[in-house]
Amino acid sequence: MSVSFTGEEGPDDPGGYIREESQIGAVYVPMHGVLIEDGAAIRYERYPWIEKFELDGIKPAPVCCVVPLS
């Protein structure tokens, strides 16, 4: 699953994505093909050797449940 983030300004209504603000900037999650559970969170982690984020409660939907974008 692809989730992206940026520290720059982006569109408020990005087509096909949900935009959420986080401590690292705007996070874009696909609207379709993703299951978002209650309490879902995006955690930013910084270590001396890497900066990354972890997705809790955000998973790819099973193929049977994916709604294609028209």
Buried (B, 14 or more C-beta within 10 A) or exposed (E): EEBEBEEEEBEEEEEEBEEEEEEBEBBBBBBEBBEBEEEBEBEBEEEEEEEEBEBEEBEEBEEEEEEEEE
